[in-house]
């Protein structure tokens, strides 16, 4: 727990389904949900808008420290502007992966993330929620899926939105992001030692959600 607040962490690579699972588990429990990836997407978006080079960690860390962001019923508002759709593009995802590799950026966002753990409980998704941000969480999940399956899911999402998509390019981008996330020095993408690993390649969202809820209710019988 974080200061007595029940916490469930769901880490994993891009496209594993952790965002959807997090939202559904949080809704079922009546807890708050933290999409930590949105924070890094916001920083990446702000950097791209500012014109600062992605090699300038000092200035990028300053941007991370001064983020003025609000999460409202699924929408993300930065400096008073709704940027929900803008930060969900493939470009925004790749920019997020670049800034997330910077120790200064991760340090700047750490307190913000920990401060989001408030009653009645929190379900947090990301890449280092169980290892770095909430190491004392009572339930830690590492959710994964094959790169091919994750690319297929993203391809389907883009097509449903009427956006152009290339499956081969998506697969290559996902594999590149996986490598960058796993190899970075600051909080690399690895399962926590006490995490329960779930491979969602052949599982439905419902099946994954049920597994996580079962673990949460077992860990926090009086709070879930």
Helices and strands as residue ranges (DSSP letters): E 6-11, H 18-29, E 32-35, H 36-50, H 57-65, E 69-72, E 75-78, E 81-82, G 86-88, H 90-100, H 103-114, E 121-126, I 129-133, E 139-144, H 147-160, H 167-183, E 196-199, H 205-219
